[in-house]
């Protein structure tokens, strides 16, 4: 793309020209690789108590992020942000709430397996 300048540290996405941002249409989807899930997979086999500790720590981390994002949502509502501006934030909120539910379910399963 002639005349476009890539953003620092980012290749091919997005580019800036004439104070406008250009986003390529192609989306490259890669399978997720989550180090937390790999640790959980091995921890539950080695020591179920370690798996519980891992999920508790992960849940606390997600809960802190959710608090921060909910605060941002409230602040953006006061600013009358439009729905399009909130798309990414709403994704984060929905994903965090689902992850907390998964953590609770997983802790229940791990604790039942330990008893």
Backbone as a ProteinNet text record, in pm:
[ID]
protein_1_A
[PRIMARY]
XXXXXXXXXXXXXXXXXXXXXXXXXXXXXXXXXXXXXXXXXXXXXXXXXXXXXXXXXXXXXXXXXXXXXXXXXXXXXXXXXXXXXXXXXXXXXXXXXXXXXXXXXXXXXXXXXXX
[TERTIARY]
84.7	0	89.3	103.9	192.8	141.9	233.5	198.2	142.5	129.9	77.6	193.7	180.8	283	229.1	295.9	246.6	264.6	177.6	191.2	314.6	382.2	501.8	471.8	556	541.4	431.9	364.4	254.8	280.4	274	294.1	159.8	141.7	25.7	-107.7	-111.2	-240.7	-229.2	-307.6	-359.3	-251.5	-284.2	-189.5	-251.1	-164.7	-213.8	-167.7	-259.4	-226	-319.5	-263.5	-345.7	-435.9	-380.4	-454.5	-577	-580.3	-689.3	-629.8	-702.9	-656.4	-722.7	-641.8	-690.9	-671.9	-777.5	-774.7	-791.3	-699.2	-714.5	-840.5	-900.6	-1023.5	-997.4	-882.1	-852.2	-831.8	-890.1	-874.9	-809.2	-697.1	-626	-659.7	-730.2	-771.1	-677.7	-617.4	-527.8	-589	-561.2	-615.7	-558	-641.7	-592.1	-495.7	-393.5	-298.8	-290.3	-349.2	-358.9	-269.3	-162.4	-72.3	-144.3	-245.7	-322.2	-384.8	-446.2	-511.6	-410.9	-293.1	-188.8	-145.8	-123.3	-86.5	-196.8	-321.2	-433.5	-441.1	-419.6	-423.3	-323.5	-201.3	-99.4	-114.4	-158.3	-173.6	-279.2	-388.2	-494.5	-450.8	-354.4	-304.1	-198.2	-116.8	-9.2	-61.1	-143.6	-195.4	-322.9	-438.8	-564.4	-568	-502.8	-500.7	-430.3	-326.6	-256.2	-348.4	-432.2	-527.1	-627.3	-672.4	-765.7	-700.4	-577.8	-506.7	-490.7	-461.6	-444.1	-573.7	-684.8	-813.8	-856.8	-832.4	-865.9	-789.2	-660.2	-578.6	-626.5	-658.7	-708	-841.2	-928.8	-1060	-1044.1	-953.1	-929	-879.5	-792.2	-740.2	-852.7	-935.9	-1047.7	-1147.3	-1172.1	-1265.3	-1213.7	-1082.6	-1024.5	-1040	-1013.9	-1031.2	-1176.8	-1269.6	-1411.6	-1451.7	-1403.6	-1432.2	-1386.3	-1264.6	-1208.8	-1292.2	-1329.6	-1406.5	-1547.8	-1607.8	-1740	-1733.9	-1626.6	-1606.8	-1594	-1516.9	-1503.3	-1638.6	-1718.3	-1850.8	-1938.6	-1936.1	-2014.3	-1966.8	-1835.8	-1780.4	-1818.9	-1812.5	-1848.1	-1996.8	-2078.6	-2222.5	-2249.4	-2174.5	-2189.6	-2150.8	-2057.5	-2011.6	-2101.7	-2207.7	-2299.7	-2229.6	-2139.6	-2070.2	-2171.9	-2152.1	-2247.2	-2211.5	-2304.3	-2291.3	-2168.6	-2136.2	-2021.1	-1891.4	-1881.6	-1761.9	-1744.8	-1853.4	-1849.4	-1836	-1826.5	-1824.5	-1713.7	-1593.1	-1480.1	-1492.8	-1534.3	-1554.1	-1663.6	-1772.6	-1881.3	-1832.7	-1748.7	-1690.9	-1612.4	-1528.6	-1448.2	-1537	-1643.7	-1735.6	-1804.4	-1856.2	-1926.4	-1830.2	-1711.6	-1612.9	-1568.8	-1546.8	-1504.3	-1612.4	-1737.5	-1847.4	-1860.1	-1845.5	-1851.3	-1732.9	-1617	-1498.5	-1514.1	-1572.7	-1598.2	-1693.6	-1796.9	-1890.7	-1817.9	-1732.3	-1654.6	-1562.5	-1497.6	-1409.6	-1488	-1605.6	-1687.9	-1724.6	-1765.6	-1801.7	-1680	-1566.3	-1444	-1398.1	-1407.6	-1369.9	-1458.2	-1585.8	-1677.7	-1637.9	-1608	-1568.1	-1437.3	-1339.3	-1210.3	-1223.5	-1305.8	-1323.1	-1396.3	-1493.3	-1562	-1466.5	-1378.1	-1281.7	-1177.6	-1151.1	-1050.4	-1104.7	-1237.2	-1294.5	-1324.7
-116.9	0	123.3	177.1	291.7	415.3	482.2	605.6	586.1	460.4	434.9	410.5	458	441	348.5	233.5	144.2	207.1	168.6	214.9	150.6	218.7	162.5	28.7	-70.2	-200.4	-287.3	-243.2	-320.7	-335.4	-456.5	-479.1	-495	-424.3	-438	-400.1	-349.9	-321.5	-219.5	-121.8	-48.2	43.2	124.5	218.5	357.7	460.1	597	675.6	752.8	843.7	962.2	1079.1	1200.2	1205.2	1169	1171.2	1080.8	982	883	745.7	660.9	524.5	431.5	346.7	248.7	109.9	31.8	-102.1	-202.7	-299.8	-400.8	-484.4	-531.2	-609.1	-755	-806.8	-947.1	-967.4	-1071.6	-1104.6	-1241.1	-1245.1	-1370.6	-1425.7	-1536	-1595.6	-1711.3	-1704.4	-1810.4	-1879.6	-2008.6	-2078.5	-2021.6	-2009.3	-1953.5	-2049	-1992.4	-2068.3	-1994.7	-2051.8	-1984.3	-2053.6	-1987.7	-2048.4	-2089	-2014	-2049.2	-2187.9	-2214.9	-2344.5	-2459.2	-2434.1	-2536.9	-2568.3	-2464	-2485.1	-2560	-2521.6	-2587.6	-2735.3	-2763.5	-2901.4	-2988.4	-2939.8	-3018.5	-3014.1	-2903.5	-2892.4	-2988.3	-3002.2	-3089.4	-3235.3	-3270.6	-3407.4	-3428.2	-3326.8	-3339	-3322.6	-3217.7	-3189.6	-3106.4	-3168.6	-3093.6	-2966.1	-2964.5	-2843.7	-2729.7	-2762	-2659.6	-2603.3	-2689	-2642.8	-2546.2	-2575	-2485.8	-2349.4	-2348.5	-2222.4	-2142.9	-2212.7	-2148.3	-2082.5	-2153.5	-2098.7	-1983.4	-1995.3	-1885.9	-1759.5	-1773.1	-1657.2	-1597.4	-1682.8	-1636	-1564	-1620.2	-1558.8	-1419.9	-1408	-1277.7	-1175.4	-1219.7	-1131.8	-1083.8	-1175.9	-1140.6	-1049.8	-1076.5	-992.8	-849	-832.4	-696.9	-626.8	-699.3	-641.3	-601.5	-688.2	-660	-533.1	-519.1	-396.1	-272.2	-279	-165.8	-136.1	-240.4	-221.3	-171.5	-216.9	-166.5	-18.2	21.4	163.3	243.5	192	258.2	268.8	163	163.6	273.6	285.5	390	529.4	546.1	676	709.4	610.6	631.8	662	602.2	630.6	775.7	827.2	968	1061.1	1015.1	1094.8	1076.6	996.3	965.9	903.2	810.5	740.3	661.8	658.6	583.2	434.2	353.2	207.6	156.7	217.3	171.4	193.2	303.4	329.6	228	165.2	73.3	-73.8	-103.8	-243.2	-323.9	-274.6	-350.1	-363.1	-256.3	-262.3	-362.2	-363.4	-459.1	-602.9	-624.9	-758.5	-800.6	-709.9	-740.4	-771.9	-695.4	-717.4	-853.4	-884.5	-1012.7	-1128.9	-1116.7	-1223.8	-1241.7	-1132.3	-1141.3	-1206.7	-1168.4	-1228.8	-1378	-1415.7	-1558.1	-1632.9	-1571.3	-1634.4	-1652.8	-1554.2	-1569.3	-1685.7	-1698.7	-1810.6	-1943.4	-1947.6	-2068.9	-2099.8	-1998.4	-2018.7	-2078.3	-2023.4	-2074.5	-2220.8	-2252.9	-2390.6	-2482.9	-2436.8	-2516.9	-2540.1	-2438.7	-2455	-2558.1	-2555.6	-2653.1	-2795.6	-2814.9	-2945.6	-2991.8	-2901.3	-2937	-2969.7	-2893.9	-2919.6	-3051.2	-3081	-3211.4	-3324.9	-3308.3	-3412.2	-3433.3	-3327.2	-3335.3	-3401.1	-3403.9	-3456.7	-3604
0	0	0	-110.3	-129	-54.9	13.2	81.4	221.2	265.4	399.6	494.7	615	717.4	825.6	846.6	952.3	1089.2	1180.4	1318.2	1380.3	1471.3	1534.6	1601.8	1576.3	1638.9	1581.7	1477.8	1419.2	1270	1220.9	1078.6	1009	901.9	813.3	876	998.5	1058.2	1167.7	1176.2	1061.3	1005.8	912.2	854.6	859.4	857	866.3	742.9	687.1	577	586.2	576.6	579.2	701.8	816.9	943.6	944.8	857.7	857.6	880.2	949.8	975.8	875.2	814.9	718.7	777.8	778.5	835.4	722.4	710.1	604.9	628.5	522.3	533.3	569.6	533.9	562.1	711.8	764.6	906.1	915	982.3	999.5	1137.1	1140.9	1267.7	1299.5	1417.2	1460.7	1581.3	1597.4	1713.1	1843	1945.1	2071.3	2140.6	2197.4	2279.2	2412.1	2512.9	2641.5	2743.4	2787.4	2886	3014.9	3055.2	3175.3	3160.5	3045	3024.6	3019	2965	2962.5	3105.8	3186.1	3327	3401.1	3375.4	3441.3	3402.1	3275.9	3226.6	3302.9	3318.1	3386.6	3538.6	3592.7	3738.6	3789.8	3717.4	3768.3	3767.1	3682.5	3680.5	3789.3	3813.2	3911.5	4054.3	4074.4	4207.9	4195.3	4220.8	4209.1	4293.3	4407.3	4491	4417.8	4341.9	4263.5	4155.8	4099.3	3997.5	4059.3	4179.4	4248.4	4270.5	4320	4342.7	4213.3	4106	3976.1	3929.6	3941.8	3898.6	3988.9	4118.5	4211.6	4173.7	4147.4	4109.7	3977.4	3881.8	3751.8	3768.4	3851.9	3876.3	3938	4034.6	4097.4	3995.3	3906.3	3801.5	3709.4	3665.4	3576.1	3649.4	3776.2	3854.1	3863.3	3882.8	3886.8	3752.5	3644.2	3510.9	3487.9	3527.1	3508.6	3583.5	3705.8	3783.1	3707.3	3655.8	3581.4	3456	3383.9	3260.8	3289	3399.5	3435.4	3471.1	3536.1	3565.9	3435.7	3343.4	3212.9	3142.8	3152.8	3089.2	3149.9	3282.8	3347.9	3306.8	3301.4	3260.5	3116.3	3029.4	2888.3	2874.3	2959.9	2955.7	2992.1	3090.7	3129.1	3014.8	2930.8	2817	2694.6	2711.6	2601.1	2481.4	2508.4	2400.6	2318.4	2188.6	2106.5	2107.6	2063	2069.9	1994.7	1884	1806	1883.1	1954.5	2033.5	2146.2	2187.7	2301.5	2261.7	2134.3	2088.4	2155.1	2153.9	2209.6	2361.4	2426.6	2571.4	2607.1	2532.9	2559.2	2540.2	2439.9	2419.1	2542.8	2594.4	2712.9	2832.9	2850.6	2963.4	2953.8	2837.6	2818.9	2839.5	2782.6	2795	2940	3011.6	3151.5	3237.6	3215.8	3294.7	3266.4	3142	3107	3168.6	3169.4	3227.3	3377.6	3445.5	3589.1	3615.7	3534.2	3549.7	3528.4	3427.6	3401.2	3519.5	3575.6	3691.6	3808.6	3835.6	3946	3923.4	3802.5	3768	3780.9	3732.2	3736.5	3880	3963.4	4104.6	4173.7	4141.3	4199.5	4157.8	4032	3981	4046.8	4053.7	4113.7	4262.1	4332.4	4476.4	4500.5	4415.4	4427.7	4398.2	4302.2	4265.9	4375.1	4452.5	4559.9	4686.2	4699.6	4824.7	4817.8
[MASK]
+++++++++++++++++++++++++++++++++++++++++++++++++++++++++++++++++++++++++++++++++++++++++++++++++++++++++++++++++++

